[in-house]
Amino acid sequence: FDIPPMSSNPEYRNAATTPTSKEVGTYCSFGSSTYAAWDSNVNYFVGDKVSHAGRDWNCLFDNSGSEPTSGNSNWADIGAGGGPFIPSDVGGIISINGGLVRVTAYHHAFSVSGIVVKALNSLIQAIARSWSITKGAFTASNGYPRCVTFFKQRLVFANTKSQPNTVWFSRVGASNNFLETTDDGDAFSIAPASDRSDDISYLVQTSGGVAVLTGGSEFFVRSDGAIGPTTVNIDDHTFYGAFSLFRPVRVGNEVLFAQRGGMRMRALSYRYEVDGLVSPDVSVSASHIPEDHAAYYEGAYQQEPYSVVWVRMGDGTLSCLTINRDQEVLAWSRHNFNGGTVVSLLSLPTLIGFDRVFLLVKRGANTYLEVMDVSSTLDFESSVVPSNGLITLPSQYASVNKSDMAIYQVTDGKMVEIVGDATPTGFDLKTTEYDTMTLIVGVRINGLVSLLPPELAQAPTTSKDGKISIKKIIPTVYKSLGLVVNGRKVDDMLFKDNILDAQKPCNRRIEINETGWTDVMDFNLTVEHNYPFPLHLQAVEMRIEMNEK
């Protein structure tokens, strides 16, 4: 830093000193006398130093009228002939005579020098305890910031060990300058004026200001005009608290964060109609997911191609939030990895516009870097080439049960599943037909969609107490193969298809006849898929009859 963020605790030195220059940018030196003599009528505070009886003394406890002696526990003897300056003053800011000087050199205990960064009003001597030195806020003893963001050309820090609820803003356009003055474009620091003193967990840039997420509430740093030292305000807006282990995820104009405890997901955004922050619950329809899978722990937003937020759960599985506010889509689903546990995840954009999601997945004793590809139809997918009708699996499949695996081939857009007998090292295809061909091998993905009973409410009655008969189930699929509805495999063959040919994923609207009556609350409709083929289920229509008895 040119000028680092400063501590909120200036040190007032008990000795007189005189500056030699007052104009901005000029070199200024300070000469000082010895410490002021002890005065029985003065209140002394921890850290004050005085001269008495030919010795220098350091105040250990706040006191007044307590004479420094070797037997007085309020004072410590620090020798004789000492001055107010120490080597660690270099880099600090001296506030004197209405101006500021950054210390650049220590000469001895009675002299330092530096550069004037804010003009002084005069060059008169400053009496003891009328001037101060402020040290940097980021040190090994004070700690370093846990939170960082940018806001309108300002670098923003927050939460050190010694100042866990302070926010520092840099000068506009100068992220290495944290000199605090009252000028509009200069740096400033601020802390919430609240009855809660929770540590700041995250800083989030929004269109109206900076959202400050703590363990107990959500604050908003903003201004009615341009944000600056004299116009900035910080107010608490909502009181949910952020889960410190889940880093917020930006989705469009919203920021998703896990509520304190990690059992709810909220979407924080600035609303002009309320002139503040709101944080509605976006997990209310899927509260069982964090309850059953040990809370939300890590998230990554995959904007393209489907606008989804992938979330690592506490037990190492994934959940997925499909979110599209324009289309009013908000849907959750669960994903596991057949014994593998997700350690971490990350989403990165690509040159072709799609986002790629990278996962660290622990499988057995090893951890693998994997890519989540929308074109993959198997988990843990790899390419293999048979030899003499035998497939030798790579070593990463050593801990995978071969009965959970599948093999397929794609030729001219057509897909065929290949069946082979398990061997100690892989599979025996019983034919050399596929030798030298590239096949895809991986772990089956067991997809399941279970639909809720239909509700045809007509005031003042409800259909939930009635009987229902499903006459037709009509799923609509896009580029799909291998659909199973209520345990029955749907025929993928069209009238024009050759029964001996491999099938190409197709777009279809399928009609499935059903019979029988059941209670509405016993309604069961499941769509399953565990073939190594793609499935895109766009809609499920039903033709039903209902009766009150």
TIMAR-683917 format. One record per residue (C-alpha): residue in three letters; x, z, y. Coordinates in steps of 0.1 Angstrom, whole numbers, padded with zeros to 4 digits, always signed. Layout:
N
AlaXZY
...
This chain:
549
Phe+0000+0000+0000
Asp+0010-0005+0036
Ile-0009+0026+0043
Pro-0024+0043+0012
Pro-0056+0062+0011
Met-0052+0097+0026
Ser-0061+0131+0012
Ser-0089+0150+0029
Asn-0067+0181+0032
Pro-0043+0178+0062
Glu-0014+0202+0064
Tyr-0011+0220+0097
Arg+0026+0229+0104
Asn+0034+0262+0121
Ala+0061+0248+0144
Ala+0062+0229+0177
Thr+0073+0192+0177
Thr+0077+0164+0202
Pro+0072+0126+0197
Thr+0095+0101+0214
Ser+0071+0070+0215
Lys+0034+0064+0218
Glu+0028+0026+0217
Val+0015+0010+0185
Gly+0043-0006+0164
Thr+0071+0013+0180
Tyr+0097+0035+0164
Cys+0090+0072+0169
Ser+0111+0102+0160
Phe+0102+0139+0159
Gly+0124+0169+0166
Ser+0111+0204+0158
Ser+0120+0240+0164
Thr+0120+0266+0137
Tyr+0088+0282+0124
Ala+0068+0301+0149
Ala+0073+0339+0149
Trp+0049+0360+0130
Asp+0021+0374+0152
Ser-0001+0403+0140
Asn-0031+0389+0160
Val-0031+0355+0142
Asn-0050+0346+0111
Tyr-0027+0330+0085
Phe-0038+0308+0056
Val-0023+0298+0023
Gly+0007+0275+0029
Asp+0014+0286+0065
Lys+0051+0294+0072
Val+0064+0319+0098
Ser+0097+0333+0109
His+0102+0371+0109
Ala+0131+0395+0108
Gly+0156+0367+0105
Arg+0139+0352+0074
Asp+0113+0324+0068
Trp+0081+0334+0049
Asn+0054+0314+0031
Cys+0018+0326+0031
Leu+0005+0331-0004
Phe-0029+0346+0005
Asp-0051+0343+0036
Asn-0043+0374+0058
Ser-0042+0388+0093
Gly-0020+0417+0105
Ser-0001+0418+0072
Glu+0036+0420+0081
Pro+0059+0398+0059
Thr+0082+0420+0039
Ser+0098+0418+0005
Gly+0072+0441-0010
Asn+0042+0424+0005
Ser+0024+0402-0020
Asn+0008+0381+0007
Trp+0041+0366+0016
Ala+0071+0350-0002
Asp+0106+0349+0012
Ile+0118+0313+0014
Gly+0152+0319+0030
Ala+0163+0314+0066
Gly+0167+0286+0091
Gly+0141+0263+0076
Gly+0121+0236+0094
Pro+0086+0222+0091
Phe+0096+0189+0075
Ile+0102+0182+0038
Pro+0113+0150+0019
Ser+0078+0144+0005
Asp+0065+0139+0040
Val+0077+0103+0038
Gly+0046+0080+0035
Gly+0023+0106+0051
Ile+0005+0103+0084
Ile+0013+0126+0113
Ser-0018+0132+0135
Ile-0005+0142+0170
Asn-0017+0139+0206
Gly-0047+0117+0197
Gly-0025+0092+0178
Leu-0012+0085+0143
Val+0024+0080+0131
Arg+0033+0069+0096
Val+0065+0087+0084
Thr+0091+0063+0071
Ala+0122+0085+0070
Tyr+0132+0121+0065
His+0164+0132+0083
His+0165+0170+0078
Ala+0141+0199+0079
Phe+0138+0196+0117
Ser+0135+0158+0121
Val+0115+0128+0107
Ser+0108+0094+0121
Gly+0082+0067+0116
Ile+0061+0039+0131
Val+0032+0044+0155
Val+0000+0030+0139
Lys-0024+0044+0164
Ala-0014+0049+0200
Leu-0007+0084+0212
Asn-0023+0097+0244
Ser+0009+0114+0256
Leu+0045+0124+0247
Ile+0041+0161+0255
Gln+0052+0187+0230
Ala+0025+0196+0204
Ile+0024+0234+0199
Ala+0025+0250+0164
Arg-0005+0243+0142
Ser-0019+0217+0167
Trp-0006+0187+0147
Ser-0009+0179+0110
Ile+0005+0157+0083
Thr-0018+0141+0058
Lys-0003+0130+0024
Gly-0015+0102+0002
Ala-0046+0109-0019
Phe-0032+0092-0050
Thr-0004+0112-0066
Ala+0005+0126-0100
Ser-0008+0160-0090
Asn-0039+0147-0071
Gly-0047+0121-0097
Tyr-0054+0084-0094
Pro-0088+0066-0089
Arg-0110+0059-0119
Cys-0133+0035-0101
Val-0127+0004-0081
Thr-0146-0026-0067
Phe-0147-0049-0038
Phe-0173-0051-0010
Lys-0173-0076+0019
Gln-0135-0080+0019
Arg-0129-0042+0015
Leu-0112-0027-0015
Val-0131+0003-0027
Phe-0117+0033-0047
Ala-0133+0065-0060
Asn-0129+0096-0081
Thr-0095+0112-0083
Lys-0087+0145-0101
Ser-0087+0164-0068
Gln-0115+0144-0051
Pro-0139+0133-0078
Asn-0168+0125-0055
Thr-0149+0107-0026
Val-0151+0070-0019
Trp-0124+0052+0000
Phe-0129+0018+0018
Ser-0099-0003+0029
Arg-0096-0022+0062
Val-0116-0055+0063
Gly-0095-0083+0049
Ala-0065-0059+0043
Ser-0069-0043+0009
Asn-0035-0026+0012
Asn-0044-0008+0045
Phe-0063+0024+0043
Leu-0056+0038+0078
Glu-0087+0056+0089
Thr-0098+0053+0125
Thr-0132+0049+0143
Asp-0127+0012+0148
Asp-0154-0009+0131
Gly-0130-0030+0109
Asp-0107-0001+0099
Ala-0107+0020+0067
Phe-0128+0051+0061
Ser-0137+0075+0034
Ile-0170+0091+0025
Ala-0185+0116+0001
Pro-0222+0122-0008
Ala-0239+0149+0012
Ser-0259+0161-0017
Asp-0268+0193-0035
Arg-0252+0178-0066
Ser-0214+0175-0070
Asp-0213+0152-0100
Asp-0181+0131-0105
Ile-0184+0094-0097
Ser-0185+0074-0128
Tyr-0187+0038-0115
Leu-0189+0017-0083
Val-0211-0014-0083
Gln-0213-0040-0056
Thr-0249-0050-0046
Ser-0263-0073-0020
Gly-0272-0044+0003
Gly-0242-0021-0002
Val-0222-0003-0029
Ala-0240+0016-0056
Val-0223+0048-0066
Leu-0232+0059-0101
Thr-0226+0096-0110
Gly-0234+0117-0140
Gly-0266+0130-0123
Ser-0278+0105-0098
Glu-0273+0071-0081
Phe-0262+0069-0045
Phe-0261+0040-0022
Val-0234+0034+0005
Arg-0248+0011+0032
Ser-0253+0006+0069
Asp-0281-0007+0091
Gly-0256-0033+0105
Ala-0220-0041+0096
Ile-0206-0013+0074
Gly-0179+0007+0092
Pro-0165+0042+0099
Thr-0192+0051+0124
Thr-0222+0034+0109
Val-0218+0041+0071
Asn-0244+0062+0053
Ile-0245+0075+0017
Asp-0278+0086+0002
Asp-0291+0094-0032
His-0319+0070-0044
Thr-0326+0077-0081
Phe-0318+0107-0103
Tyr-0312+0094-0138
Gly-0274+0097-0141
Ala-0250+0072-0157
Phe-0235+0076-0192
Ser-0198+0077-0184
Leu-0187+0059-0216
Phe-0208+0028-0209
Arg-0194+0005-0182
Pro-0222-0011-0162
Val-0229-0048-0168
Arg-0239-0072-0140
Val-0268-0096-0149
Gly-0277-0118-0119
Asn-0289-0095-0091
Glu-0292-0065-0114
Val-0267-0040-0129
Leu-0275-0026-0164
Phe-0263+0009-0170
Ala-0269+0034-0197
Gln-0287+0066-0186
Arg-0269+0099-0191
Gly-0267+0106-0228
Gly-0267+0068-0236
Met-0302+0067-0250
Arg-0318+0045-0223
Met-0308+0013-0206
Arg-0317+0009-0169
Ala-0316-0021-0146
Leu-0304-0011-0111
Ser-0311-0034-0082
Tyr-0317-0033-0045
Arg-0353-0039-0035
Tyr-0361-0050+0000
Glu-0397-0038-0002
Val-0385-0002-0007
Asp-0353-0006+0012
Gly-0333+0010-0015
Leu-0322+0011-0052
Val-0346+0011-0081
Ser-0336+0016-0118
Pro-0365+0007-0142
Asp-0361+0013-0179
Val-0355-0020-0198
Ser-0352-0003-0232
Val-0386+0013-0233
Ser-0399-0011-0259
Ala-0369-0006-0282
Ser-0361+0031-0278
His-0356+0034-0316
Ile-0324+0013-0314
Pro-0302+0039-0296
Glu-0319+0067-0315
Asp-0311+0051-0349
His-0276+0038-0340
Ala-0260+0066-0319
Ala-0265+0054-0283
Tyr-0252+0026-0262
Tyr-0214+0025-0257
Glu-0202-0009-0245
Gly-0218-0041-0231
Ala-0209-0077-0224
Tyr-0231-0103-0207
Gln-0232-0138-0222
Gln-0248-0158-0194
Glu-0248-0191-0213
Pro-0263-0205-0234
Tyr-0291-0179-0238
Ser-0286-0152-0212
Val-0280-0122-0235
Val-0264-0088-0232
Trp-0245-0077-0263
Val-0242-0040-0267
Arg-0219-0021-0290
Met-0237+0009-0305
Gly-0221+0043-0314
Asp-0222+0035-0351
Gly-0203+0002-0347
Thr-0233-0022-0349
Leu-0245-0045-0322
Ser-0278-0047-0303
Cys-0287-0076-0282
Leu-0309-0078-0250
Thr-0322-0113-0242
Ile-0330-0111-0205
Asn-0344-0138-0183
Arg-0363-0125-0153
Asp-0374-0160-0142
Gln-0392-0165-0175
Glu-0403-0128-0178
Val-0383-0125-0210
Leu-0370-0091-0221
Ala-0364-0087-0258
Trp-0342-0065-0280
Ser-0327-0072-0315
Arg-0302-0055-0338
His-0272-0070-0356
Asn-0248-0057-0382
Phe-0217-0071-0399
Asn-0221-0063-0436
Gly-0199-0033-0437
Gly-0178-0042-0406
Thr-0179-0021-0375
Val-0175-0034-0340
Val-0146-0017-0321
Ser-0149-0035-0288
Leu-0163-0067-0273
Leu-0158-0090-0243
Ser-0175-0121-0228
Leu-0154-0148-0211
Pro-0165-0181-0195
Thr-0152-0214-0208
Leu-0145-0248-0191
Ile-0176-0263-0207
Gly-0199-0237-0191
Phe-0207-0216-0222
Asp-0195-0180-0224
Arg-0176-0170-0255
Val-0180-0135-0269
Phe-0149-0120-0285
Leu-0152-0090-0309
Leu-0128-0066-0325
Val-0143-0059-0359
Lys-0130-0034-0384
Arg-0135-0046-0419
Gly-0121-0024-0446
Ala-0086-0012-0436
Asn-0080-0041-0411
Thr-0093-0050-0377
Tyr-0099-0087-0368
Leu-0104-0105-0335
Glu-0135-0126-0340
Val-0154-0151-0319
Met-0192-0151-0318
Asp-0201-0188-0319
Val-0237-0200-0315
Ser-0231-0228-0340
Ser-0220-0205-0368
Thr-0246-0198-0395
Leu-0225-0172-0414
Asp-0208-0140-0404
Phe-0170-0138-0407
Glu-0169-0176-0411
Ser-0138-0196-0422
Ser-0129-0231-0434
Val-0116-0237-0469
Val-0106-0267-0489
Pro-0112-0266-0527
Ser-0085-0276-0552
Asn-0094-0286-0588
Gly-0129-0272-0582
Leu-0116-0238-0572
Ile-0119-0220-0538
Thr-0092-0195-0530
Leu-0104-0171-0504
Pro-0082-0159-0475
Ser-0070-0123-0477
Gln-0095-0111-0451
Tyr-0123-0114-0477
Ala-0107-0090-0501
Ser-0131-0061-0492
Val-0162-0084-0491
Asn-0187-0085-0520
Lys-0188-0121-0532
Ser-0225-0118-0539
Asp-0230-0115-0502
Met-0212-0147-0494
Ala-0223-0183-0491
Ile-0206-0217-0490
Tyr-0219-0248-0472
Gln-0209-0283-0461
Val-0220-0304-0431
Thr-0219-0342-0433
Asp-0234-0364-0407
Gly-0255-0336-0394
Lys-0269-0328-0428
Met-0263-0295-0445
Val-0261-0284-0481
Glu-0254-0250-0497
Ile-0229-0251-0525
Val-0232-0226-0553
Gly-0202-0214-0573
Asp-0193-0187-0598
Ala-0173-0158-0584
Thr-0137-0154-0596
Pro-0111-0127-0588
Thr-0096-0149-0561
Gly-0126-0168-0548
Phe-0152-0192-0564
Asp-0153-0218-0592
Leu-0175-0247-0581
Lys-0176-0262-0616
Thr-0169-0297-0601
Thr-0140-0314-0584
Glu-0165-0334-0562
Tyr-0156-0313-0531
Asp-0118-0314-0536
Thr-0100-0322-0503
Met-0133-0317-0484
Thr-0135-0289-0457
Leu-0162-0264-0466
Ile-0174-0234-0447
Val-0174-0200-0463
Gly-0186-0166-0449
Val-0210-0137-0453
Arg-0247-0143-0453
Ile-0267-0132-0422
Asn-0299-0116-0433
Gly-0323-0123-0404
Leu-0357-0105-0402
Val-0385-0108-0377
Ser-0414-0084-0382
Leu-0444-0090-0360
Leu-0467-0063-0347
Pro-0505-0063-0355
Pro-0526-0084-0330
Glu-0546-0064-0305
Leu-0578-0081-0292
Ala-0590-0054-0268
Gln-0625-0057-0254
Ala-0635-0028-0233
Pro-0646-0002-0243
Thr-0635-0011-0279
Thr-0603-0021-0297
Ser-0596-0043-0327
Lys-0572-0018-0343
Asp-0600-0001-0363
Gly-0612-0034-0378
Lys-0605-0058-0406
Ile-0584-0089-0403
Ser-0580-0121-0424
Ile-0552-0145-0416
Lys-0563-0181-0423
Lys-0532-0199-0412
Ile-0497-0190-0400
Ile-0481-0217-0379
Pro-0444-0211-0370
Thr-0427-0236-0347
Val-0390-0241-0354
Tyr-0363-0261-0336
Lys-0333-0276-0356
Ser-0339-0252-0385
Leu-0337-0250-0423
Gly-0345-0223-0448
Leu-0374-0205-0433
Val-0391-0177-0454
Val-0425-0164-0443
Asn-0440-0133-0460
Gly-0415-0137-0488
Arg-0423-0174-0495
Lys-0398-0202-0489
Val-0412-0228-0466
Asp-0407-0264-0479
Asp-0381-0281-0457
Met-0389-0315-0471
Leu-0408-0341-0451
Phe-0428-0368-0468
Lys-0402-0394-0458
Asp-0372-0374-0471
Asn-0353-0381-0503
Ile-0355-0351-0525
Leu-0319-0357-0537
Asp-0304-0359-0502
Ala-0290-0330-0482
Gln-0313-0319-0454
Lys-0308-0322-0417
Pro-0321-0293-0395
Cys-0354-0305-0380
Asn-0380-0297-0354
Arg-0413-0288-0371
Arg-0446-0271-0366
Ile-0454-0257-0400
Glu-0489-0247-0413
Ile-0490-0220-0440
Asn-0524-0211-0456
Glu-0532-0174-0463
Thr-0563-0157-0477
Gly-0577-0121-0480
Trp-0588-0093-0458
Thr-0568-0062-0448
Asp-0570-0034-0422
Val-0555-0045-0388
Met-0530-0016-0389
Asp-0519-0028-0424
Phe-0511-0062-0410
Asn-0478-0076-0423
Leu-0461-0107-0411
Thr-0424-0112-0416
Val-0401-0141-0410
Glu-0368-0140-0429
His-0337-0162-0432
Asn-0306-0156-0452
Tyr-0294-0192-0459
Pro-0262-0207-0444
Phe-0284-0229-0422
Pro-0295-0226-0385
Leu-0328-0211-0375
His-0344-0213-0341
Leu-0379-0197-0342
Gln-0397-0207-0311
Ala-0432-0194-0317
Val-0456-0181-0344
Glu-0493-0189-0340
Met-0520-0174-0362
Arg-0556-0184-0369
Ile-0574-0152-0378
Glu-0609-0138-0384
Met-0617-0102-0375
Asn-0645-0079-0384
Glu-0654-0044-0374
Lys-0660-0034-0410
